[in-house]
Amino acid sequence: MITQIYSIQTVEEALACIEAGADHLGLLPEQLEDGKPIPCGVPKSVCHDILNACRGRAVLSFLSVNDDPQFYYDMASEYHPDIIHVTGKRFFVSEPFVKTIKELSPGTRVMQAVPMTGPEAVDFAKKYAQWADLLILDSVAPDHDEIGAAGVTHDWDLDRQIVESVDVPVIIAGGLGPDNVAAAIEHVRPWGVDSLTKTDEFLPDGTRLQKKDIAKVRAFCQAAKAAGR
Ligand SMILES: O=C(O)c1ccccc1NCC(=O)[C@H](O)[C@H](O)COP(=O)(O)O
């Protein structure tokens, strides 16, 4: 069972997550969203430092919420990440897009986020599984229109249907943490599991810090590996 942890901010955090059992690390190179800097964007020099420190020790997934394919092409040329994670609101992978990414960065795989909003997600997943190397099935929170970082679960029956009907590896995401990852794995039988919100640090007043809680990351990875055996 592959474990993926978002959103990495520093080299120290990346190395601590690897030591805690994470196989894939996800991060967002700094970028604009609706004209404003994205909250947990990582500066270019830090992205390179994380890549240099972690290559060969974990799979690095670089995410964008951009709807302009050029942003992804620039990301492929600049970083040559192991995975490019496409989670634009209106932009999804296509055959020519994936071909261009692979010309710019041979060896980079392309992962399409699937918005798990209802039964229509099954056809969406089947369509984009034609071109993407991997899928990530992710929640869309009721109060925002972004795919991911929602901190809530969705209907795992739909995830199970998708896992059973596509030929590419599927990572499940959305509100997963140490408390529920085993149940999700048992229900869906995916290739991998992902966590953001529930493995972050929180202040006593409930404010979420953009920082991983390494004890929670360890508990998540241990629970996932045990359930995935
Ligand atoms: O990592 C982010 O900050 C992020 C921001 C915007 C869209 C997606 C983002 N992350 C993608 C992931 O794969 C998350 O880990 C996934 O959405 C799960 O999030 P959560 O429900 O909070 O565990």
PDBQT file of the ligand as one rigid body, heavy atoms in Angstrom, charges set to zero:
ROOT
HETATM    1  O1  LIG A 301      -1.988  20.128  -0.613  1.00  0.00    +0.000 OA
HETATM    2  C1  LIG A 301      -2.651  21.148  -0.758  1.00  0.00    +0.000 C 
HETATM    3  O2  LIG A 301      -2.475  22.162  -0.067  1.00  0.00    +0.000 OA
HETATM    4  C2  LIG A 301      -3.713  21.206  -1.811  1.00  0.00    +0.000 A 
HETATM    5  C3  LIG A 301      -4.247  22.421  -2.159  1.00  0.00    +0.000 A 
HETATM    6  C4  LIG A 301      -5.229  22.488  -3.141  1.00  0.00    +0.000 A 
HETATM    7  C5  LIG A 301      -5.676  21.337  -3.766  1.00  0.00    +0.000 A 
HETATM    8  C6  LIG A 301      -5.151  20.105  -3.415  1.00  0.00    +0.000 A 
HETATM    9  C7  LIG A 301      -4.182  20.020  -2.442  1.00  0.00    +0.000 A 
HETATM   10  N1  LIG A 301      -3.657  18.808  -2.058  1.00  0.00    +0.000 N 
HETATM   11  C8  LIG A 301      -3.914  17.593  -2.763  1.00  0.00    +0.000 C 
HETATM   12  C9  LIG A 301      -3.906  16.361  -2.024  1.00  0.00    +0.000 C 
HETATM   13  O3  LIG A 301      -3.631  15.319  -2.574  1.00  0.00    +0.000 OA
HETATM   14  C10 LIG A 301      -4.449  16.312  -0.609  1.00  0.00    +0.000 C 
HETATM   15  O4  LIG A 301      -3.656  15.548   0.190  1.00  0.00    +0.000 OA
HETATM   16  C11 LIG A 301      -5.849  15.729  -0.752  1.00  0.00    +0.000 C 
HETATM   17  O5  LIG A 301      -6.641  16.707  -1.353  1.00  0.00    +0.000 OA
HETATM   18  C12 LIG A 301      -6.475  15.307   0.570  1.00  0.00    +0.000 C 
HETATM   19  O6  LIG A 301      -6.711  16.388   1.405  1.00  0.00    +0.000 OA
HETATM   20  P1  LIG A 301      -7.421  16.159   2.820  1.00  0.00    +0.000 P 
HETATM   21  O7  LIG A 301      -8.862  15.848   2.543  1.00  0.00    +0.000 OA
HETATM   22  O8  LIG A 301      -7.244  17.462   3.508  1.00  0.00    +0.000 OA
HETATM   23  O9  LIG A 301      -6.702  15.039   3.499  1.00  0.00    +0.000 OA
ENDROOT
TORSDOF 0
